[in-house]
Amino acid sequence: MNKEEAKTKIAELSNIIETHNYNYYILAQPTISDYDFDMLMNELIALEQQFPDLILPDSPTQRVGGDITKEFQTVKHRYPMLSLSNSYNLDEVKDFITRIKKSIEEEVEFVCELKFDGVSISLTYEKGLFVKAVTRGDGTQGDDVTTNIKTIRSVPLRLKGDYPDFFEMRGEIIMPHSSFNSINAEREELGLQAFANPRNAAAGTIKLQNSSEVAKRKLDNYCYFMMMDDDKMIFKTHYESLNAAKQWGFNVSNYMAICKNADEIEEFINYWDEKRKELPFDIDGIVIKVNDFSQREILGFTSKSPRWAIAYKFKAEEVYTKLLSVDFQVGRHGTITPVANLEPVQLAGTIVKRATLHNADFINQLDLHYDDIVSVEKGGEIIPKITSVDLKQRKEYSNKVCFIDKCPECGTQLVKAEGEAAWYCPNSLGCPPQIKGRIEHFISRKAMNIESLGEGKVELLFDNNLIKDYSDLYDLTYDKLFGLEKVIVVKDEYNLLQENAVRKVSFKEKTSNNIIEAIERSKSVPFARVLYALGIKYVGETTAKLIAKAMGSIDNIINASVEDLTEIEEVGEKIALSIKDFFTDERNLNIINRLRAAGLQFEQEQKVNNENQVLSGLSIVVSGVFKTMSRDEIKQLIEDLGGKNVSSISKKTSFIVAGDKMGPEKRKKAETLGIEIKSEDDFLEMIGDKEKPTKGIEVQGSFDF
């Protein structure tokens, strides 16, 4: 066979094999035996081995795996992957529906879908070819796992039909029960620890370095959301887009329905709460979304989630076991958290030995005694918690669980802030768990991302007096690190689910160099993440971004009054006072100065030309659907011209930019408060620019369903 004949035969075999893949994995209607399929695949592999330059990126043989990935590249999402609001009872779902119908005058349809319990993934397609797969990560950026995802048969490598030139599909990588049980049986036979549950197994599998091992684990993928630029969206509804995706070759769940009211949604939820036990994979709830894309545009977003979707989480599984003892842990802000040690029990796919007890009030409400038989469930299917006590089984002379009055680590007398349930150790700069906790927060991925300085290494540096706070990290050198080693106890993420493991941590040449390089790279981390990394109480990732954007620099924050800070969106008096307390402490200011001297970013990057700041000092609400540009483009334009976007109307609102279908409740509130409503044309005339902006914009994002 010559090269031209081989090329024709390879194309023919590839097409036949992918058709059978589609029939088997998408339609669940196989038309040939496994043996015949394997013979076709073997023939293709042999031809490609004979003519390796004819191998295409979308060849079916690429699903077999074999590539080794030593490091997963971090990639920024084109469309951020955000999260949904969760609800745990039907009343909250009904409230969600009521709010939607108050804002939308015409009839509203909802799409109800299964909430898969797996790992979120973003799949990018260009001209019908699969080009990239990225994990959710922190929502802004994730890891490129393309090579591993290619091995999943339900992920199409080449699309069919009439598809757009560029778009993304969001999906959930899952491990079916059959694959999970098979892998665990094999691991146990080899004397390896079994995986705790299919979700954990799927998460670990897609980060394996050997793609041939990924292929063996038979992962699956279900797609649930299509993403493309606003002006390129070719569908009017979510349901329509998913049906089209199914025709193009994507694995889209058949278990979804259009519902028109709360009764129909409740019926769907109740049906799957019972039937989920019969599914060949895990789900942990139902996702409810407004179907119409134009209605979603009207509803918009809060700072953290869309107003047009909600996730209903099924009630957690519950088991009974014995309370053996209680430990008291110290958090990075000094919060004392009681943790119950339990007689081991199987719960939602894991062996649970520990559970949170929250605080002293919670222990008192339960009237908890040692050796009590307690009910345990997983909050949000993740962290075990005790929910009740079986008083009938209480021993007559059992001792009551009493909360401690001194720090279990440093012996300092505990304090309690007025109006709060938690007790604190006030020795923030002398209590070892607090110091190490702040450093671990500082180096975490969403903060400074000093990834090489992870599990156990902070403890080793602290115990060797090389770091007493996070500014000491920037004084580390290769010579200080090389040769350090220690056997440590490694705790799992929540310090609740499993027994602690013992391992040896040592700083050899490669580890030492990687740490120094990672510390050096952290100097380019943007100001908002540096602010979050400082670990100011109550200042989370989103709040840090808002503060950095509003204040512009660390010096402006240090010099700001409480009143100045409360002017910032989502910053109330409690957060503002915490910020002032942090920056009035001379010890913290000394740390800031050391970090500044080390070269960290303490000013917001200026991305736009500040010559035209016609909207400076104005707070503006954008609502409705617009003719010449998208809502996100208008918001970006407001920021570029010095204005501030706000999501809700108040007396402080300067004016509203209103397009078609502005929410009636917003219009009514604006009229009541006497807030000016400007049309799109009025707004463009005001800023002296009737042209649609051509500069790049940040798309608001899709969501981790």
N, C-alpha and C positions, 0 to 999 in steps of 0.2 A: 504493500500500500504506500503510495507516494504522499507527500505532505498535503497536497490539495485535497486528495481523497480523504485523508485523515481529518482534515479540518471540517469537511462536510459531515463525516460520520460522527465526530465529536459533538457538533451542533445538534445532530439528530438525536444522539443518545442523551445529551443534556436535556433537551426538550421533553423526551419521553420520561426520563427519570423525575424531572420536576413536576410533570403532570401527575405521575403516580404519588409523589410526595404530597401534592395538593389534595388529591383524592383521599389519601390516608389520614393526613394530619389536620386538614381544614374541613373537608366534607365528611370525614369518618366513614368513607365508602370505598375501601380498597378494591381494586379491580384485578390485581395479580397476587400471586403468593409471595411470601417473604423470600423464598428460594429464587424465584424468577427475578425479583427485584435485585437481589444480591448479584445475580449473574450479569444483569445489565450494568450495575455499578462496577463490577470487576472488569468488564470489557472496557468501560470508559477509563478506569484507572490505568489499565495496560496501555491504552492508546496515548494517554497523557504522559506516561512514563517514557514512551517511545518518542513523543514529540512534545517535550516540556515547554517549548516556547508557545504552544497553542493553548496552554492552560489559562482560562479566564477567571477574573475575580469572583464571578457568580457561578462558577462551575459547581455542580452538586458534590464533587469530590472534596471541596473546601469545607464541607460540613464534618468530615471525618476528623479533622484536627491534626495536630502534629507540631504546630508552631510553638515556640517557647517565648513567653513574655516575661522578661526579667523585671520590668518596671512599668506600671500602668500610668500613662501620661494624663495629667490633669487638664481637662478641657472646660472652657466656659460655655454654659448653655446659651444658645441663641435666644431661646424663650425660657426664662427661669421656671424651675419645677417647684411650685409652692405646695401648700397643704390645704386640706379642707377642714372646716369646722366639724367637730364630732358631736353627736347627740346619743344619749343612752336611753331615752324613753320616747314614746310616741307623742306625748304632749309637746316636746320640743320640736318634733317634726311638724306637727300641726301649726305651731307658732311660726315656723319657717314658711309654711305654705301661706298662712294668713298675711305675713309681711310681704311676700311676693305679690299676692293678689291686690294688696293695697297700692302697690307701686305701679302695677301694670293694669291699664284699663281694659284691654281686650282679653280674650280667653287665653289661659296659660296651660300648656301641656308640660308634663314632667316625664323624663326618662328614668326608669328605675333599673339599676344594674347590680350585679354581684360585686362585692368588695373583696377582691382576691387577696389572699394573705401570702404575699411574696415580696419581691424586690422590684422597685420601680425602675423602668428603663426608658431611654429616649432613643428612637431609631430614626436615622436620617436617610432620606432617599433623594437621589438626583437623577433625573431623566430615567426613572424607573429602576435604578440600580441601588442596592443597599450599600451605603458608604461608611456609616459610622453608628456605633452604639455607645451611649454614655450613661453611667449610673446617675442616680439622683444626687448623690453627694450631699452638699449643704444647701442644695436648691439653686445656687448660683453657678456652681461648677461641680463636675463629677469626674469619674475615671473613665478613660476610653477602654472599653472591653470588647471592641469589635471582633477581634479574632475568636474570642470565646463564644460570643453570641452567634457567630456564623454557624456554629455546630448545632444549633437548635433548629430542628426540622420545621417547626411551625413559623419560623421567621423567614419570609420570602427574600431570596437574594436578587431576583428579578421580578418585577411586577408585570401584570398583563392588563390589557384594557386601556381606557382613556384616563390617564392619571396626570396630575400637575407635574411641571418640571422639577419643582422643589417643595418638599414638605417634611414634617416630622410626624411620626406616630409614637404616642406614649402607650406603654404597656406594662404588664406585670410578669416578671419571670417567676415561675412557680416550679416546684418539684412535686409531681403527682404522687399519690400515695403508693402506687405500685413501684415507682423508682425509689422512693424513700425506704420502703420496707426491704427491697432487694439490697440496697446499699448497706443498710444497717445490719442485715443478716450476714453480709460478706465481711463487714468490719468486725463484728463480734466473733466470727470464725477465725479472723486473723489476730484476735486479742486486742483490737483497737476500740477506743471509746465510741459508743454509738452517738449519732447526731441527736440533738434534743428534740427537734421538730423540723418539718419540711421547710419552713421559712429560713431557719438558720442554715440548713443544708444548702438551699438555693443560693443564699448570700455568700456562703463560703465557696461554693462551686464556681460562680462566675468570676471569682478573683484568683482561681488556680492559675499557676504559671504555665502549665502544660495543657494546651487546648484539646489534645487527644483524650486526656482524663475528663475534661468537661463533656466531651461528646459521649463518653461511656455512661454518664450519669442521667442522660435522657431528660433534660429539663424541657419545660414547655413555656409558651408565652401567649398571653391574651392581650389584645390591643383594645383600648377603650377611649382614645381621644386623638383627634387629628389637629395638628398645629401648622399654620402657615401665616404669612403676613396678612394683615387685615384686608388690604386691597386685592389680595389674590384668592381669598376664600370663595369657593365656587358653590358652596352649599348654603341653604337657608336654615337647616336644622341639624342638630347633633345626630339624630337618628338616621337621617338621610346620609350624613357623612360616613357613619359606621357601616351602613349597608353598602355604600360604594367601596369602602376599604375592604370589605369581605370579597367583593367581586374582583378586586385587584390582586387578591391572594393573601390577605392578612387573616389571622386567626382571631375572629371576633366572637364573643360569647353569644350563643343563641338564647341565653337566659336573661333577656331584658324585655321590658314592656313599656309602652306609653300609657301613662296614667293621667287622668284629668282632675282628680280631687283627692282629698285626704283618705277617703274610704278605700279607694282603689290602691293607693300607696300602702296603706296599712295591711290590706289583703296580701299584697306582694311580699311585704316584710314578714308577716306571720307565716306565709307559705314556706318561704326559704329558711326561716328560723327552724322549722321542723325538718324540711327536706335536705338541708345542708349536710346532714349526717350521711346521706346517700351519694353525695358528690365524690368524684375520684380525686379531688383536691380540696384544700382548705380555703374557706372564706371566713371573714370575721364580721361581716355586716353587709349593708346595702347602701349604694350611693344613689342619691336623688338629685337630678339636674334639670334645670329649665331647658326645654328642648330647642326653642327658637333663639338663634344667635343674635338677632336684633334686640330681643327682650333682654338677653344677657348684657348687651351693651348699655342698656338703660339702667339695669340694676347695679352694674359696676362691682367694685371691690371694697373691702376694708383694707387696712394696711397689711393684713396677714392672710386673707382668704377671700374667695368670691362670695358675693351675696346671692348668687344664683345656684348654688349647690351646697349639699350637706351630706355627711356620712352618718348613717345610723349604725351604731355598733351593737352587736348582739350581746345579751347578758353573758357575763363571764361564767365559765365552768366553776363549780364550787365543790370542795371536798372537806372532810373533817380529819383532824389529826391532833396530836398532843403538843402543848407548849412545854418545852424543856427548860429554857432559860431566856434571859433578855440581855443583850449587849447595848451599849450606848455609844454611838458614833459621833464624831465631831466633823462638821462640814467646813468648807473654806471660809465661810462667813461666821464660823463659831456656833452655828446651829447644832443643838444636840438632838439626834434622831434615835429613838429606841428601835431596836431590831429584834424580832423574836426568833429564837432558835427552835426549830420544830422537829418532831419525829418525821423522817423522810416520807413523802407521799407523792404519788403521781398526779400531776395537774396539767391539763392542756398540753400534753406532749413532753413535759419536763419533770424531773424529780425535784421537788421543792423542799428545801431544808430551812429556809429563812424567809421572813416576811416583815414588811414595814409596820410599825405601830404608830407612826406619825409624830405624836407629841404626848405631853403629860395629860392633857384634857381627854385625849382619845383613850388612853389607858384607864382613866378614871370612869369614863362613860361606859366602858365595857366591864368595869369592876373586875379586872383581869387578875387571876391567881395562877401561880405556878402549878403545873400538871393539869391545867384546864384542857378540856377537849374543845377545840376552836374550829370555826368555819373559815376556810381560806379560799380566796378567789384571786384571779389575776386582773388588776385594774388595767383596762385598755389592752388586755391579753398579754401584758408584759410583766409588770411588777406585782408579785404576790402581796396580798394584804389580808389581814384578819378582819372579818366582818361581824362575827358574833361568837358568843360562848354558849355551850350546852350546859346550863346550870344543873341539869338533872344528873350529870356525870361528875360534878365537882366533888373532890375529896373533902371530908369533913374538916381536917386540920391543915389544909393547904395554905400557904403564905401568900398574902396579897403582893402584887407587883407594885413597887414604889419607885417613883421617879427620883433620880439622884439630885443632890444639891451642889456637887462640886464636879469640875471637869474631870473626866476619867483619864485624860492624857497629861494635864499639867497641874491639876489640883486646885485651880482657881475657882472661887465662889461663883456660881452661875447667876445670871441676871435675866430679867424678863421685861421686855418693853411693854409699855401700857397699850392695851388694845390688841396685843398679839398673843398667839397661843404658844409660840416656841420659846424655849429657854436657850440662852447663849453663854458661851465662854467669852468674856470681854478681853482676854489676853491675846489679842489678834496678832501681835508681833513676837509673842513668846511661846505660843502653843504649836507644837510641831505639825499636827494634822492640818491646821489652818494655813500655815506657811507653805507646806507641800501642796495643799489643795489649790492655793492661789497660783503657784508656779505651774501646776499641771493644767489649770485653766488657761493660763497665759500662753502655753505652748500648744494648746489644742488646735485642731484643724480650722475651726471657724474663727479663731483668734489669730495668733502669730504663725500657726502651722509649722512649728519646728518639729517635723515629723520623725526625725531620727532620734529624738530625745523622748521616746515613749515609755512604755510599760516598765516600771521598776527602776529606770535610770535616774529619775529625779530623786528618789529615795537614796540611791547610792551617792549621788553628788551632795545631798543634804547631810547625810551621815558622815561624809568626809570633810565637812565644813567648807565646801567649795561654793555653795550657794546658800544664802540666808534670805534672799528675796529674788524676784525675777530680774532685777537689774544686774545681779551678779552673773547672769548667763553671758553677758557681753564682755566679761573679763576672762572667760574660759579660754584656754589654749590647748593645743594638741598635747603638749608636755604635761599639763595638769590632768588630762583625761587618760592618756595611754597607761595601761597596766592596772587600772582600777577594776576590782571585781568583788562580788558578794553574793551569797545565796539569800534570796529574798522570798517573801510570800506574795504571790500575785493574786489580786482580787479581781473578780469579774466586774463588768461595767456597773451593775447596780449593787454589787456586794450582797446579793440576796439569793441568787438562783442556785449557785453551785458551791461545792467545797473549794476553799482556796488551794491553789497549786503552788508547789515549791519549785523554783528554778534558779539557775545561776546566771547572773548578769555580769558581763565582763566587757571592758573597753579595749578592744584590740585595735590594730592600725586602721582598718576600714571603718569600723564604728566611730572611732575618734574623729577621723577626717570627715565623715558624713555629718556628725553633730556640728562641727565647726562650720562646715559649708551651709548647713540648714540655718544656723544662727545668723550667718552673714546674709543669706537670702531674706530672712525675716525683716531686715532693715528697709526693704522696699514694700512691705505690707501697707496698704492704704490706711489713712488716719482713722476711719470709722472702725476698722477692725482692731487697731491699736487701742482705741478708746474702750472697746468691748473687752479687750484682753486685760486691761487694768483691773477688772474684777470689781467694779463699783457696785455695791449692793443695789438690787432692783434694776440695774441697767443691763438689759439683755441685748441680743444682737440687733434686733429691729430698732429698739430705742436708741442704741449707740449710733446707728446710721442717721436717724432723724436729728439727733443732737449735733453730730459732726457736720451735717449739711447745713443746719440752721446757724451754728456758731462759727464754723469755719476754721477754728484753731483751738489748741489746748489752752492757750493764754486767754482767749475770749471766754472759755468755760470757767477757768480759774477765777477770773475777775467778774463773772456774771453774778447777779443777785438772784435770790430765790424767785422773785417776780419775773426776771428775765427768762429764767429757765422754764417756768410754767407757761410761758407764751409758746413754747415749742410743742408741736403736735404730740400727743400721747405722754407728755411729761406733766404729771400732777405734783402736788405739794410734797407727797411722800418721797417721790423720786428726786425732786429738786433738793430737798433737805439732805438726802443721802449723798448727793453729788457735792453739796457744800461741805458736809462733814468730811468727806474724803479729801477735798482739796484745801481744807483749813488745817489738816494734820501735817505738821512740818516734816514728819517722817515720809509721808507719801510724796510731798513736794521734792524732797531730796532724791527719792527714787525716780521721779519724773525727770529731774535735771540730769541724772546719770543716764537715763534712757535717751534723753535728747542729745547728750554728748556722744552717745554711741552711734547716733545717726538714724534713729527711728523717725517715722513720719508723724509730725504733730500739727500738720496743717492740711486742710482739705484741698485736694488737687483742683486747680481752676481749669475747667474744660471749655469754657466759652469766653469769647471776647466781651469784656464788661463795658464797652463804649456806650451801647444802647441799653440802659436799665430803666426803661419807661415804666415798668411795673414794680419797681423797687418799693418794698414795704407793704405791698398789697397782698391780702389773703383772698384767694379766688377759688370758687367752686365750679367745676366743669360737669355738665349734666346733659344727657341726650345723645342723639346721633347727628353727625355733621356731614355737610355736603362736600367740602373741598379737602378735608383732612380727617384723620382718625382722632379719637379722643386722646390717645397717647401722644400724638403729634402736637396737639394743642397744649397739653400739660408740659411737654418738653419745651415748647415755645415760651410758656409762662416762666419756667425756671430760667431759661436762657436770658430772659429780659428782666430778671431780678425778682419776679413774683414768687409767691408761695402757694402751692396747691393744698387745699384742705378738702376733706371728704364730706364734712357736715356743715350745715348752715347755722350760724350764730350771729350775735350782734357784732362780732369782730369781722365778719365777712365783708369784704370791700364790694364785690359784685359777683354775679353768676354769669358764666358763659353758657347759654342754653341752646341746644340744637333741637331737632325734632324729637318728639316723644319724651320730653323732660318729665320726670316723675311727678305726678300730681301732688304728692305730699310735700315734695321739695318746693314746688311752685307756691303752694299754699303757705308754707312756713316763711318763704321769702317775702311774700306780700304782707304777711302779718308783721314781720320785723322791718318792713320798708327797705329791703335789700334790692338794689337795682339789678334787673335782668337784662343782659346784653345778648343780642343775636350774634351769630357767627360773623355776619358782615359788620355789625357794630364793633365787635372786638378787633377784627382785622383793620378797620378804619382807625380805631384808637391807637393801635401800635404802628400804624403807617406802613403796613405790609399786607397786601392783598394776595400775595403769592403763597402757595403752599410751601412750607419749609422743605428744603432738599437734604438737610443734614441728617445723619443717622439718628435713630431714636432707640430707646430701650423699650422693648415690648414687655407688657406687664406680666405675661407668663401663663403657663398652664399648671395643672395641679396634680399632685401625687394622690391619685384615687386608690 
